[in-house]
Amino acid sequence: MADSQFGTLYFIPVTMGADNINQVLPPDVVTLAQGLDEFIVENEKTARHFLGAIKHKKPIREITLKTLNKRTEDKDLSKLLSTLITGKDVGLMSEAGCPGIADPGAKLAALAHQKGIRVAPLVGPSSILLGLMASGLNGQRFTFLGYLPADRGARIKQLKALEQRAKSHNETQIFIETPFRNQHMLEDLLGHCSNDTKLCIARNISLPDEYIVTKKIGAWKQATPPDLHKKPTVFLLLA
């Protein structure tokens, strides 16, 4: 149970690559973020840009930013929560979309719960859920797997295992890739999955060039593949 003497750790969603604030974020989320003056962020430059885009009430130089990224060691997590222990509210922002999903925010949330600090998620865009919503694949049973192995042999092996699980469980398999390796992922999907397996490619969700298309692997092989290089993409698979 959360301790009422502590502040609240707000998980604040952000836009996914554009300043389309009014299109993707509810006004209450923007208002709350404008009222905080300390944030835990994945990238300070991106965070400053976002705070400027929402017209934060304070000058950016007067806002405290603490960094939480993949290089943050577990022993340093408690320091990030120190202000919350004093009773002050703090916001957490990841690089894109909703914090706590496929980023280090989950570790901080787990520690906050251990310490009795309230964790409050706010409504905003999640590329994973938006991709699933628009895919036409099974939204009753699905698994999000994060990043697949960077090693090609291991990646192909896992793709085959995921395809088999999708078929045996009627379960949508959702995964992402580092943007500069997206094309390699697509090549492996088309080269090693069954022609009847369905693949949804969801690129640049919520941006002007949003692309969400579902086809069978066989049909993808006959089509002109989309340009995915360095563009955030979610892959969804159902056999």
C-alpha positions in Angstrom: 0.0 0.0 0.0 1.3 3.5 -0.9 2.5 5.8 1.9 0.5 9.0 1.8 3.5 10.9 3.0 5.4 10.2 -0.1 5.0 11.9 -3.5 3.5 10.1 -6.5 5.6 8.8 -9.4 3.7 9.7 -12.5 4.3 7.7 -15.7 3.9 10.4 -18.3 3.4 9.3 -22.0 4.9 11.4 -24.7 4.5 11.8 -28.4 6.2 9.2 -30.6 8.5 11.4 -32.8 6.4 14.5 -33.5 5.0 17.5 -31.7 1.4 16.5 -32.3 0.6 17.1 -28.6 -3.1 17.8 -29.1 -3.7 14.8 -31.3 -2.2 12.1 -29.0 -2.2 13.3 -25.4 -5.2 14.1 -23.3 -5.3 17.7 -21.9 -5.2 16.4 -18.3 -1.9 14.7 -19.0 -0.4 17.9 -20.4 -1.7 19.9 -17.5 -0.2 17.5 -14.9 3.2 17.5 -16.7 3.2 21.3 -16.8 2.8 21.3 -13.0 5.8 19.1 -12.2 9.3 20.5 -11.9 11.3 17.2 -11.5 11.4 14.4 -14.1 13.2 11.1 -14.5 14.0 10.8 -18.2 15.7 8.4 -20.7 17.2 11.2 -22.7 17.6 14.8 -21.4 17.6 16.4 -24.8 14.4 14.7 -25.9 12.8 15.5 -22.5 13.7 19.2 -22.8 12.2 19.3 -26.3 8.9 17.7 -25.1 8.7 20.1 -22.1 9.1 23.0 -24.4 6.5 21.6 -26.8 3.9 21.4 -24.0 4.8 24.9 -22.9 5.8 24.0 -19.4 5.1 26.8 -16.9 8.8 27.0 -15.8 11.9 27.8 -17.8 13.5 24.5 -18.8 16.7 25.4 -16.9 14.7 25.5 -13.6 13.4 21.9 -14.1 15.3 19.0 -12.6 16.1 16.1 -14.9 17.5 12.9 -13.7 18.6 10.2 -16.1 17.3 6.6 -16.2 18.4 4.5 -19.2 19.8 1.1 -20.0 23.2 2.0 -18.5 21.7 3.0 -15.1 22.8 0.5 -12.5 20.4 -1.1 -10.1 22.3 0.4 -7.1 21.6 3.9 -8.4 17.8 3.5 -8.7 17.1 4.5 -5.1 18.7 7.9 -5.7 16.1 8.6 -8.4 13.3 8.2 -5.9 14.9 10.4 -3.2 12.7 13.4 -3.9 9.5 11.3 -3.8 10.4 10.2 -0.3 10.3 13.9 0.8 6.7 14.1 -0.4 7.2 15.7 -3.8 5.6 14.4 -7.0 7.9 13.4 -9.9 7.3 12.5 -13.5 8.9 9.6 -15.5 9.2 9.9 -19.2 10.7 7.4 -21.7 12.0 8.1 -25.2 8.7 7.5 -26.9 5.2 6.4 -26.0 4.3 5.0 -22.6 7.0 4.5 -19.9 7.5 1.1 -18.3 7.0 -0.9 -21.5 10.2 -2.0 -23.2 12.2 0.6 -21.3 14.0 0.8 -17.9 11.0 2.4 -16.2 9.7 -1.0 -15.1 12.6 -1.4 -12.7 12.0 1.9 -11.1 8.2 1.1 -10.7 9.1 -2.2 -9.0 11.4 -0.4 -6.5 8.8 2.3 -5.9 6.2 -0.3 -5.0 8.7 -1.9 -2.6 9.2 1.5 -0.9 5.5 2.2 -0.7 5.6 5.0 -3.3 2.4 5.4 -5.5 3.0 4.7 -9.2 0.3 6.4 -11.4 0.2 5.6 -15.1 -1.3 8.3 -17.4 -3.2 7.7 -20.6 -1.2 8.1 -23.8 0.0 6.4 -27.0 1.5 2.9 -26.9 2.9 1.7 -30.2 2.5 -1.9 -29.1 -1.2 -1.6 -28.3 -2.0 0.7 -31.2 -0.3 -1.7 -33.5 -2.3 -4.6 -32.1 -5.6 -2.7 -32.3 -5.1 -1.9 -36.0 -3.6 -5.2 -37.0 -6.7 -7.4 -37.3 -4.8 -10.1 -35.4 -5.9 -11.8 -32.2 -6.4 -9.2 -29.5 -7.7 -11.7 -27.0 -4.4 -13.7 -26.7 -1.1 -11.9 -27.4 2.5 -11.8 -26.1 4.9 -8.9 -26.3 8.5 -10.1 -26.5 10.5 -6.9 -26.7 13.6 -7.2 -28.8 14.6 -10.4 -30.4 18.3 -11.6 -30.6 20.7 -9.4 -32.6 22.5 -12.5 -33.8 20.9 -13.6 -37.0 21.1 -17.3 -36.4 19.5 -16.9 -32.9 16.9 -14.5 -34.3 15.8 -16.9 -37.0 15.6 -19.7 -34.5 13.4 -17.6 -32.2 11.2 -16.5 -35.1 10.5 -20.1 -36.0 9.6 -20.8 -32.4 7.3 -17.8 -32.2 5.6 -18.9 -35.4 4.9 -22.3 -33.9 3.6 -20.8 -30.6 1.4 -18.4 -32.5 -0.1 -21.4 -34.4 -0.5 -23.7 -31.5 -2.0 -21.1 -29.1 -3.7 -18.8 -31.6 -1.7 -16.1 -30.0 -0.4 -12.9 -31.6 3.4 -12.5 -31.2 4.5 -8.9 -30.9 8.1 -7.7 -31.0 10.3 -4.8 -31.9 13.7 -4.2 -33.3 16.4 -1.5 -33.2 15.3 0.8 -36.1 18.6 0.3 -38.1 18.0 -3.4 -38.1 14.3 -3.4 -39.1 15.1 -4.3 -42.7 17.1 -7.3 -41.6 14.2 -8.4 -39.4 11.8 -8.1 -42.3 14.1 -10.1 -44.6 14.3 -12.9 -42.0 10.5 -13.0 -41.5 9.9 -13.3 -45.2 12.7 -15.8 -45.7 11.9 -18.2 -42.8 8.2 -18.0 -42.0 5.4 -19.9 -43.7 3.6 -18.3 -46.6 0.2 -18.6 -44.7 1.5 -16.8 -41.5 0.0 -13.3 -41.1 2.4 -10.5 -40.5 1.5 -6.9 -39.5 4.1 -4.2 -40.0 3.2 -1.1 -38.0 5.7 1.8 -38.7 5.8 5.3 -37.3 2.5 5.0 -35.5 0.7 8.3 -34.9 3.1 10.2 -37.2 2.1 11.7 -40.6 3.6 8.8 -42.5 2.0 6.1 -40.3 1.9 2.7 -42.0 0.0 -0.3 -40.6 -0.6 -3.2 -43.0 -1.3 -6.8 -42.4 -0.7 -9.5 -45.1 0.2 -13.2 -45.3 3.9 -13.8 -45.7 3.3 -15.1 -49.2 1.6 -11.8 -50.1 4.4 -9.7 -48.5 6.9 -11.6 -50.8 5.0 -10.4 -53.8 4.6 -6.8 -52.6 7.0 -3.9 -52.6 8.3 -3.9 -49.0 8.0 -0.7 -47.0 11.0 1.3 -46.1 11.6 0.6 -42.4 15.2 1.8 -42.1 15.7 3.9 -38.9 11.9 4.1 -38.5 10.3 2.8 -35.2 8.4 -0.3 -36.2 6.3 -2.9 -34.4 6.1 -6.4 -35.9 3.0 -8.6 -35.2 2.8 -12.3 -36.2 0.0 -14.8 -36.2 0.1 -18.3 -37.8 
